[in-house]
């Protein structure tokens, strides 16, 4: 593909609201990838950390924040990252807090996801659109790579202790993904708390589900911007409140990235040759695809091979 062997990244970073590029990295090249599901939200930027780790960056909402959460081209985003060699995604996202202890500007590395989207977004590479005619059921009981998730949380804590000592890092939290683009009503926010939600956003799904189908490891790094709408002592959340927190969150995210990417690369490299490979998921979809290739149209097979190169062999 377009990247050379020396610059091919195994780590991809997806930037959320406010995070449209990574600071402190040397830009090597910018790639436009055309996938069977169209073009991704933004060109993919291949960069290098000061310590030589290569990373692929993609702006989820576009470089000018032109893609609403409900229409982000998630299939193209995940397919494009997989096609250029990415095997693990660190996905940054802004979230509202549903818990008092998760304060605005805090970081959260969640371990569970609760889907409150409304079926507007296509959530699978299988069984819809041009791929109608092939069925797959990917396991998603544990949405995140547990080893990497814990490693990421501890690394972020170490970085923020010195640079942003007032910021706390929370783990073992549940992320609710709502449809939007409007923020929650107070009744909805209170209901999400009763259902066990700790933070809320509009972007983690179907992104995380598609990464699972593409056999890409995935972890969310969430930064809190507000208390959503549940608090009696706070007014309903609005864009002005969110933007007030974003600038510090973005600065902290950029600082976290430099250390995190350098430390994460050796951990992922150490998985080579082990079950599941670098992503922890290699080959996991072989038993998930229910329809035998001989009953699948060639066009569909070609599309699936774009994200699962072993398919049909």
C-alpha positions as CSV (number, residue, x, y, z in Angstrom):
1,X,0.0,0.0,0.0
2,X,1.0,3.7,0.1
3,X,3.2,3.6,3.2
4,X,6.8,2.3,3.0
5,X,7.9,-0.6,5.2
6,X,9.9,1.8,7.3
7,X,7.0,4.1,8.0
8,X,4.1,1.6,8.2
9,X,2.4,2.3,11.5
10,X,0.8,-0.4,13.7
11,X,-0.8,2.2,16.0
12,X,-3.6,4.5,14.8
13,X,-4.9,7.5,16.7
14,X,-8.4,8.7,16.1
15,X,-8.9,12.3,17.3
16,X,-12.2,13.5,18.6
17,X,-13.7,17.0,19.2
18,X,-10.8,19.5,19.4
19,X,-8.1,17.0,18.6
20,X,-7.6,17.5,14.9
21,X,-3.8,16.9,14.8
22,X,-1.1,15.6,17.1
23,X,1.5,18.1,18.3
24,X,5.2,17.3,18.8
25,X,5.4,14.7,16.0
26,X,7.3,14.8,12.8
27,X,4.9,14.5,9.8
28,X,6.2,12.0,7.3
29,X,3.3,11.8,4.8
30,X,-0.4,12.3,4.3
31,X,-2.4,9.5,2.7
32,X,-5.8,9.6,0.9
33,X,-7.3,6.1,1.0
34,X,-10.3,5.1,-1.0
35,X,-12.2,2.2,0.5
36,X,-15.2,0.2,-0.7
37,X,-17.2,2.3,1.7
38,X,-15.9,5.6,0.5
39,X,-13.3,8.0,1.9
40,X,-12.5,8.4,5.6
41,X,-13.3,11.6,7.6
42,X,-9.9,13.1,6.8
43,X,-6.7,12.2,5.1
44,X,-4.5,9.9,7.3
45,X,-1.4,11.6,8.6
46,X,1.6,9.4,9.2
47,X,3.9,10.9,11.8
48,X,6.9,9.9,13.9
49,X,7.4,10.5,17.6
50,X,10.8,11.9,18.8
51,X,11.7,8.3,19.7
52,X,10.9,7.0,16.3
53,X,7.5,5.4,16.7
54,X,5.3,5.8,13.6
55,X,1.6,6.5,14.1
56,X,-1.4,7.0,11.8
57,X,-3.7,9.9,12.8
58,X,-7.2,10.4,11.6
59,X,-9.6,13.2,12.6
60,X,-13.0,11.5,13.4
61,X,-15.1,14.6,12.6
62,X,-12.8,15.9,9.8
63,X,-10.1,18.6,10.2
64,X,-12.8,21.3,10.2
65,X,-15.3,19.3,12.4
66,X,-17.7,18.9,9.5
67,X,-19.0,15.4,10.2
68,X,-21.7,15.1,12.8
69,X,-21.5,11.9,15.0
70,X,-24.4,10.3,13.3
71,X,-22.8,10.6,9.8
72,X,-19.1,10.0,10.5
73,X,-18.0,7.6,7.8
74,X,-17.0,5.0,10.4
75,X,-16.7,2.1,7.9
76,X,-14.3,4.0,5.7
77,X,-12.3,5.2,8.8
78,X,-11.7,1.8,10.2
79,X,-11.2,0.1,6.8
80,X,-8.6,2.8,5.7
81,X,-6.6,2.4,9.0
82,X,-6.6,-1.4,8.6
83,X,-5.6,-1.2,5.0
84,X,-2.4,0.9,5.7
85,X,-1.3,-1.5,8.4
86,X,-2.8,-0.3,11.7
87,X,-3.4,-3.1,14.2
88,X,-4.3,-1.1,17.3
89,X,-6.4,2.1,17.7
90,X,-6.2,4.6,20.5
91,X,-9.4,6.6,20.2
92,X,-9.7,10.0,21.9
93,X,-13.1,11.4,22.6
94,X,-14.8,14.2,24.6
95,X,-17.4,13.0,27.0
96,X,-20.0,14.3,29.5
97,X,-19.8,13.0,33.1
98,X,-22.6,11.1,34.7
99,X,-20.8,10.8,38.1
100,X,-19.7,13.4,40.6
101,X,-16.2,12.0,40.9
102,X,-15.5,12.3,37.2
103,X,-14.9,16.1,37.0
104,X,-14.6,18.2,33.9
105,X,-11.0,17.9,32.5
106,X,-10.6,14.4,34.0
107,X,-9.5,11.5,31.9
108,X,-11.4,8.2,31.7
109,X,-10.3,4.9,30.2
110,X,-13.6,3.0,30.2
111,X,-13.9,-0.8,30.3
112,X,-17.5,-1.1,29.0
113,X,-19.9,0.5,26.5
114,X,-23.7,0.9,26.5
115,X,-25.3,1.4,23.1
116,X,-28.0,4.1,23.0
117,X,-27.8,4.9,19.3
118,X,-30.9,4.5,17.2
119,X,-30.0,2.4,14.2
120,X,-29.2,5.4,12.1
121,X,-25.6,4.4,11.8
122,X,-24.4,1.4,10.0
123,X,-22.7,-0.7,12.6
124,X,-21.2,-3.7,10.7
125,X,-19.1,-4.6,7.6
126,X,-21.5,-7.5,7.2
127,X,-25.2,-7.9,6.2
128,X,-26.0,-4.4,5.0
129,X,-25.5,-2.1,2.0
130,X,-23.4,-3.8,-0.7
131,X,-22.6,-6.6,1.8
132,X,-26.1,-7.8,2.2
133,X,-25.7,-11.5,1.7
134,X,-23.0,-12.3,4.3
135,X,-23.7,-12.7,8.0
136,X,-21.2,-12.4,10.9
137,X,-21.6,-12.2,14.6
138,X,-18.5,-10.7,16.3
139,X,-18.0,-11.2,20.0
140,X,-18.2,-7.8,21.9
141,X,-18.8,-8.8,25.5
142,X,-15.4,-7.2,26.4
143,X,-15.3,-4.2,24.1
144,X,-11.7,-3.2,24.9
145,X,-8.3,-4.9,25.0
146,X,-7.9,-5.4,28.8
147,X,-4.1,-5.6,28.9
148,X,-3.7,-2.4,26.8
149,X,-6.6,-0.6,28.6
150,X,-4.9,-1.0,32.0
151,X,-1.5,-0.1,30.6
152,X,-3.0,3.0,29.0
153,X,-4.7,4.1,32.2
154,X,-1.5,3.7,34.2
155,X,0.6,5.5,31.6
156,X,-1.8,8.5,31.5
157,X,-1.7,8.7,35.3
158,X,2.1,8.8,35.2
159,X,2.1,11.6,32.6
160,X,-0.5,13.8,34.2
161,X,0.8,13.5,37.7
162,X,3.7,15.9,36.8
163,X,2.1,18.0,34.0
164,X,-1.5,18.3,35.1
165,X,-1.6,17.3,38.8
166,X,-5.2,18.4,39.3
167,X,-6.5,16.0,36.6
168,X,-7.6,12.6,37.8
169,X,-7.6,9.4,35.7
170,X,-10.6,7.0,36.1
171,X,-10.8,3.4,34.9
172,X,-13.4,0.7,35.1
173,X,-16.2,3.0,33.9
174,X,-19.1,2.5,31.5
175,X,-19.4,4.7,28.5
176,X,-22.9,5.4,27.2
177,X,-23.1,6.2,23.5
178,X,-26.2,8.2,22.6
179,X,-27.3,9.3,19.1
180,X,-27.3,13.1,19.3
181,X,-26.5,15.6,17.8
182,X,-28.5,17.2,20.6
183,X,-27.3,16.8,24.2
184,X,-29.4,14.7,26.7
185,X,-32.5,15.9,28.5
186,X,-32.2,15.7,32.3
187,X,-34.6,12.8,32.4
188,X,-32.4,10.9,29.9
189,X,-29.2,11.8,31.8
190,X,-30.7,10.5,35.1
191,X,-31.9,7.3,33.4
192,X,-28.4,6.6,32.1
193,X,-27.0,7.0,35.6
194,X,-29.6,4.4,36.8
195,X,-28.6,2.0,34.0
196,X,-25.0,2.2,35.3
197,X,-23.5,4.7,32.9
198,X,-20.6,6.8,34.1
199,X,-19.7,8.9,31.1
200,X,-21.5,9.7,27.8
201,X,-20.6,10.6,24.3
202,X,-21.9,10.3,20.7
203,X,-18.9,8.7,19.0
204,X,-17.6,5.4,20.4
205,X,-20.1,3.4,18.4
206,X,-20.1,1.9,15.9
207,X,-16.4,2.8,15.7
208,X,-15.4,0.2,18.4
209,X,-17.6,-2.5,16.9
210,X,-16.2,-2.0,13.4
211,X,-12.7,-2.1,14.8
212,X,-13.6,-5.5,16.4
213,X,-14.8,-6.8,13.1
214,X,-11.7,-5.6,11.3
215,X,-9.6,-7.4,14.0
216,X,-8.1,-4.2,15.2
217,X,-7.4,-3.8,18.9
218,X,-9.1,-0.7,20.4
219,X,-9.1,1.4,23.5
220,X,-10.9,4.7,24.3
221,X,-9.2,7.6,26.0
222,X,-12.0,9.9,27.1
223,X,-11.7,13.5,28.4
224,X,-14.6,15.0,30.4
225,X,-15.9,18.4,29.4
226,X,-19.0,18.8,31.5
227,X,-21.5,17.1,33.9
228,X,-24.1,16.4,31.2
229,X,-27.7,17.3,32.4
230,X,-28.3,15.2,35.5
231,X,-27.0,17.6,38.2
232,X,-29.6,19.8,39.9
233,X,-26.8,22.2,40.9
234,X,-25.7,22.7,37.2
235,X,-27.5,24.1,34.2
236,X,-28.0,21.9,31.1
237,X,-24.8,21.3,29.2
238,X,-24.2,23.6,26.2
239,X,-21.5,24.1,23.6
240,X,-20.0,27.0,25.5
241,X,-19.3,24.9,28.5
242,X,-17.8,22.1,26.4
243,X,-15.5,24.4,24.6
244,X,-14.3,25.9,27.9
245,X,-12.9,22.5,28.9
246,X,-11.7,21.4,25.5
247,X,-8.5,23.6,25.3
248,X,-7.0,22.1,28.4
249,X,-8.2,18.6,27.4
250,X,-6.5,18.9,24.0
251,X,-3.3,20.1,25.5
252,X,-3.3,17.3,28.0
253,X,-4.1,14.7,25.3
254,X,-1.2,15.9,23.1
255,X,1.2,15.5,26.0
256,X,-0.2,12.1,26.9
257,X,0.2,10.9,23.3
258,X,3.9,11.5,23.1
259,X,4.7,9.3,26.1
260,X,1.8,6.8,25.5
261,X,2.7,6.0,21.9
262,X,6.4,5.4,22.7
263,X,5.5,3.0,25.5
264,X,2.7,1.3,23.8
265,X,4.7,0.3,20.7
266,X,7.0,-2.2,22.6
267,X,4.0,-3.8,24.3
268,X,2.3,-4.4,21.0
269,X,5.5,-5.6,19.3
270,X,5.9,-8.2,22.1
271,X,2.7,-9.9,21.0
272,X,4.0,-10.9,17.6
273,X,3.9,-14.6,17.2
274,X,1.5,-15.1,20.1
275,X,-2.2,-16.0,19.8
276,X,-4.2,-13.1,18.6
277,X,-1.1,-11.3,17.3
278,X,-0.4,-7.6,17.7
279,X,-4.0,-6.7,17.9
280,X,-5.0,-9.5,20.2
281,X,-7.7,-10.3,17.6
282,X,-6.0,-11.7,14.6
283,X,-8.1,-14.6,13.2
284,X,-11.0,-13.9,15.6
285,X,-13.5,-13.3,12.8
286,X,-12.9,-16.7,11.2
287,X,-15.5,-18.4,13.4
288,X,-17.8,-15.3,13.5
289,X,-18.6,-15.3,9.7
290,X,-21.6,-17.6,9.3
291,X,-22.0,-17.6,5.5
292,X,-19.6,-19.8,3.5
293,X,-17.6,-18.0,0.8
294,X,-19.0,-20.2,-2.0
295,X,-22.4,-18.6,-1.3
296,X,-21.1,-15.0,-1.2
297,X,-21.0,-12.8,-4.3
298,X,-17.5,-12.0,-5.5
299,X,-18.0,-8.2,-5.0
300,X,-18.9,-8.8,-1.4
301,X,-15.9,-11.1,-1.0
302,X,-13.6,-8.4,-2.4
303,X,-15.0,-5.9,0.0
304,X,-14.5,-8.1,3.0
305,X,-11.0,-8.9,1.9
306,X,-10.2,-5.2,2.2
307,X,-10.4,-5.4,5.9
308,X,-9.8,-9.2,6.5
309,X,-7.1,-10.1,4.0
310,X,-7.3,-13.8,4.9
311,X,-11.0,-14.0,3.9
312,X,-11.9,-16.6,1.3
313,X,-8.5,-18.4,1.5
